[in-house]
Amino acid sequence: MDHSGPEGNVKRLQVVFRHAFLVAAAVGVAAVMASAQKRAGGAAERPTLEGGWVRVDVAGSGEFGGLTSKFTPAALTPQATEMLAAARAQNQPRGRDFTDNRVHKEGEPYIVVDRPCGGGFAGGALGVNPDSGAIHIIVQRDEIIIAPERGGVRHIFMDGRAHADLSRWTPTASGHAIGKYDGDTLVVDTVGFTQGPVTAGGFRTPETHLIERFEVSPDGKRLTIKYIWSDPKLYQKPHAYEYVLERLPADSYALEEWCDASDPIERQSIVPPKQTK
């Protein structure tokens, strides 16, 4: 067939346009697929909270008690100051060596807990303020679980629910926690705590709010938890500090620890070894 006339030119143009459209469509689809693959790959490579973590001494204090020594002390109201003083008066030192203030001889253990297993969950228990024990974080769609070696678990609900009605809530050491993501950062809001002291001279009641921001470093090796305690009855201004944890090897897990009060080893910490030059 002769395509040299006007009709032939139109047909040739139609073929060219169809070819150009198909090429453009193919390029567009390829770009979309590449973009989707890049996003999927980025999500897969994004550092995760999942896994084991242990708190580290970034301040270089060299002792468990010194980890918080450089934190800004809480600015309490007069009411909270009285409540904290009363709570401290009720709590005796954990063990003799907390008031001993002397260097022990070789083989002489440091007795740090005179009443093992009697204090219940406190301090670093339930993953609110991790202490020297490791924690393991399990990430699910509707819930995040923090399992510390001290026993028990902390539940962070991610399903969009509101806080529990505190008039019907029994206060616990881990409180009632709800969370959401702000970019790559997990933000957790907790109320419903048992009454008691807070890190760096703070205090809490069931109505006190704790906001935590869990931020994993880009290389996935460190976790920073930023804390803000807020309660106008207790604080002149929000009480803020942060903890830093290092990721444990992939095959690590938090070994649940149970206390046997009849075992004298439960009362002691380190036993000074023989010193060598």
matplotlib code that plots the C-alpha trace (Angstrom):
import matplotlib.pyplot as plt

x = [0.0, 1.2, 1.9, 3.4, 0.2, -1.4, -3.2, 0.1, 1.7, -1.1, -0.7, 3.0, 2.5, 0.0, 2.5, 5.2, 2.9, 1.8, 5.4, 6.4, 3.4, 4.3, 7.9, 6.9, 4.5, 7.2, 9.7, 7.1, 6.2, 9.9, 10.4, 7.5, 8.7, 12.2, 10.9, 8.8, 11.7, 13.9, 11.3, 10.9, 14.6, 15.0, 12.3, 14.0, 17.3, 15.9, 17.3, 14.8, 14.0, 13.7, 16.3, 18.4, 19.8, 22.0, 22.5, 26.0, 27.9, 28.3, 29.3, 32.3, 31.3, 32.6, 29.8, 26.2, 25.2, 27.1, 25.2, 22.7, 25.1, 25.3, 21.5, 19.8, 18.0, 14.2, 12.6, 10.0, 7.1, 6.9, 4.2, 6.4, 9.4, 7.5, 6.2, 9.7, 11.2, 8.5, 9.1, 12.9, 12.3, 10.4, 13.1, 16.1, 19.4, 19.4, 22.4, 25.2, 27.8, 25.7, 26.6, 29.9, 32.2, 35.3, 37.4, 36.7, 39.6, 40.2, 37.4, 35.2, 31.9, 30.0, 26.5, 24.2, 20.7, 19.9, 16.3, 16.4, 13.2, 11.3, 11.0, 8.9, 9.3, 11.2, 14.0, 15.0, 12.2, 9.8, 11.9, 10.8, 14.3, 16.7, 19.4, 22.4, 20.2, 19.6, 16.2, 14.7, 12.3, 9.7, 8.0, 4.6, 1.9, -0.4, 1.9, 5.5, 6.8, 9.8, 11.0, 13.7, 15.9, 14.4, 11.1, 7.7, 7.0, 6.0, 3.2, 3.1, -0.2, 0.2, -3.4, -4.6, -6.4, -6.8, -5.4, -7.2, -9.7, -7.4, -10.4, -10.7, -7.0, -4.8, -1.4, 1.6, 5.3, 5.0, 1.8, -0.5, 1.5, 0.3, 2.7, 2.9, 5.7, 7.0, 9.0, 11.5, 11.1, 8.8, 6.9, 5.4, 2.9, 2.5, 0.3, -1.0, 2.3, 2.6, 3.6, 7.3, 10.7, 11.9, 15.4, 17.5, 15.3, 11.9, 8.6, 5.5, 1.9, -0.7, -1.6, 1.9, 2.7, 5.8, 6.7, 9.6, 11.2, 13.0, 15.6, 17.9, 21.1, 21.5, 23.9, 21.4, 24.0, 22.7, 19.3, 18.7, 15.6, 14.6, 12.4, 10.1, 8.0, 5.2, 2.9, 2.0, 1.4, 4.9, 7.2, 7.9, 8.9, 9.1, 11.8, 14.0, 17.0, 18.1, 19.5, 21.8, 21.8, 23.9, 22.6, 23.5, 24.5, 21.7, 21.6, 21.2, 18.1, 17.1, 17.5, 14.6, 16.0, 14.2, 15.2, 15.6, 15.5, 17.0, 20.2, 22.8, 24.4, 21.3, 22.5, 25.9, 27.4, 31.1, 33.8, 37.1, 39.6, 43.3, 45.1, 48.0, 50.7]
y = [0.0, 3.5, 5.6, 8.5, 10.6, 12.7, 9.7, 7.8, 10.7, 10.7, 6.9, 7.2, 9.9, 7.7, 4.9, 7.2, 8.7, 5.2, 4.0, 7.1, 6.6, 3.0, 3.9, 6.7, 4.3, 1.6, 4.2, 5.5, 2.0, 1.2, 4.3, 3.6, 0.1, 1.2, 3.8, 1.2, -1.2, 1.6, 2.4, -1.2, -1.7, 1.4, 0.2, -3.2, -1.6, 0.9, 0.3, -1.5, -1.5, -5.3, -7.2, -7.1, -3.9, -3.1, 0.3, 1.9, 4.4, 7.3, 9.7, 7.6, 7.4, 3.9, 2.8, 1.9, 4.7, 7.3, 6.7, 9.4, 11.7, 14.3, 14.5, 17.8, 17.3, 17.5, 20.9, 19.7, 21.6, 21.8, 19.1, 16.8, 17.5, 16.4, 13.3, 12.3, 12.8, 10.6, 7.9, 8.0, 7.8, 4.5, 3.0, 1.7, 1.2, -1.9, -3.4, -2.8, -1.9, 1.0, 2.7, 0.9, 3.3, 1.2, -1.0, -4.7, -7.2, -10.0, -12.6, -10.4, -9.9, -6.6, -7.2, -5.0, -6.5, -7.5, -8.3, -10.0, -10.3, -8.0, -4.8, -5.9, -4.2, -0.9, 1.1, -0.6, -3.2, -3.6, -1.6, 1.9, 3.0, 0.1, -0.6, -2.9, -5.8, -6.3, -5.8, -7.4, -5.5, -7.3, -5.2, -6.2, -4.4, -3.6, -3.9, -3.5, -5.6, -4.8, -7.8, -7.1, -9.7, -8.7, -10.5, -9.3, -7.5, -4.0, -3.6, -0.6, -0.6, 0.6, 0.1, 3.6, 3.1, 5.8, 5.7, 3.6, 5.3, 5.9, 5.7, 2.1, 1.3, -0.4, 1.4, -0.7, -0.2, 0.0, 2.0, 2.1, 2.9, 3.8, 4.5, 5.8, 6.6, 10.0, 9.2, 6.5, 7.5, 5.6, 8.0, 6.4, 8.1, 6.4, 7.1, 4.9, 4.4, 3.3, 6.2, 6.6, 8.2, 8.9, 9.1, 12.2, 13.3, 13.1, 11.8, 10.2, 9.4, 7.6, 10.9, 11.8, 11.6, 10.1, 10.8, 8.6, 8.9, 5.7, 6.7, 4.1, 5.4, 5.2, 2.3, 0.4, 0.0, 2.4, 3.2, 6.6, 6.8, 10.4, 10.9, 13.8, 13.6, 16.1, 16.8, 20.4, 19.1, 17.7, 19.5, 23.2, 22.4, 19.1, 16.7, 15.5, 13.2, 10.4, 6.9, 5.3, 1.5, -0.6, -3.4, -6.9, -9.6, -10.9, -14.2, -12.6, -12.6, -11.4, -14.3, -14.0, -13.7, -15.0, -14.3, -17.1, -15.3, -18.4, -18.2, -16.1, -15.3, -13.2, -10.7, -9.9, -8.2, -8.6, -10.5, -8.6, -10.9, -11.3, -8.3, -8.8, -6.4]
z = [0.0, -0.9, 2.2, 0.3, 0.3, 3.0, 4.5, 4.7, 6.5, 9.1, 9.6, 10.0, 12.7, 14.5, 14.6, 15.9, 18.6, 19.7, 19.9, 21.9, 24.3, 24.9, 25.6, 28.0, 29.7, 30.1, 31.5, 33.9, 35.2, 35.6, 37.5, 39.8, 40.4, 41.1, 43.5, 45.3, 45.5, 46.9, 49.5, 50.4, 50.6, 52.8, 55.2, 55.4, 56.2, 58.7, 62.3, 64.4, 68.1, 68.0, 69.9, 73.1, 74.7, 77.7, 79.4, 79.1, 81.1, 78.6, 81.4, 82.3, 86.0, 86.4, 88.8, 88.6, 91.1, 89.1, 85.8, 86.7, 88.6, 85.8, 85.2, 86.0, 89.3, 89.3, 90.2, 92.6, 94.1, 98.0, 98.0, 96.0, 98.2, 101.2, 99.5, 98.3, 101.8, 103.3, 100.7, 101.4, 105.2, 104.7, 102.4, 104.4, 102.6, 100.4, 102.2, 104.7, 102.2, 100.9, 104.2, 104.8, 102.9, 103.1, 100.7, 101.3, 101.6, 99.1, 99.3, 101.5, 99.6, 99.3, 100.9, 98.8, 99.6, 103.2, 102.3, 98.9, 96.9, 99.3, 97.2, 94.3, 91.0, 91.3, 89.8, 86.5, 86.7, 83.8, 81.4, 82.5, 83.6, 82.6, 85.1, 84.7, 83.6, 79.9, 78.3, 75.2, 72.9, 70.8, 68.1, 66.8, 64.8, 67.7, 70.7, 71.7, 74.6, 76.8, 78.7, 81.3, 83.0, 86.3, 85.5, 84.2, 81.0, 80.0, 77.4, 75.0, 73.1, 69.5, 68.3, 68.8, 72.1, 74.7, 78.3, 80.8, 83.1, 86.2, 88.5, 87.6, 87.0, 89.5, 89.5, 88.5, 88.2, 84.4, 84.3, 81.3, 78.1, 74.6, 71.7, 68.2, 65.7, 64.9, 61.8, 62.9, 66.6, 68.9, 71.3, 74.4, 76.8, 80.2, 83.2, 86.0, 87.8, 91.4, 93.6, 94.3, 93.5, 89.9, 88.5, 89.5, 92.4, 90.8, 92.1, 90.5, 91.2, 89.1, 87.4, 86.4, 82.7, 81.3, 77.7, 76.3, 72.8, 71.7, 69.0, 67.3, 65.9, 62.1, 62.4, 64.6, 67.4, 70.0, 71.5, 73.2, 75.4, 76.3, 79.3, 80.2, 83.4, 83.7, 86.6, 87.7, 91.3, 91.5, 89.1, 88.7, 85.1, 83.2, 84.4, 81.6, 81.1, 78.8, 78.9, 76.3, 75.6, 73.3, 71.1, 72.1, 69.6, 67.4, 69.2, 72.7, 74.8, 78.3, 80.7, 83.2, 86.7, 89.8, 93.3, 95.9, 99.3, 101.0, 98.9, 100.7, 97.3, 96.5, 99.2, 97.8, 94.8, 93.9, 95.9, 95.6, 93.8, 94.5, 93.1, 90.8, 89.8]

ax = plt.figure().add_subplot(projection="3d")
ax.plot(x, y, z, "-o")
ax.set_aspect("equal")
plt.show()
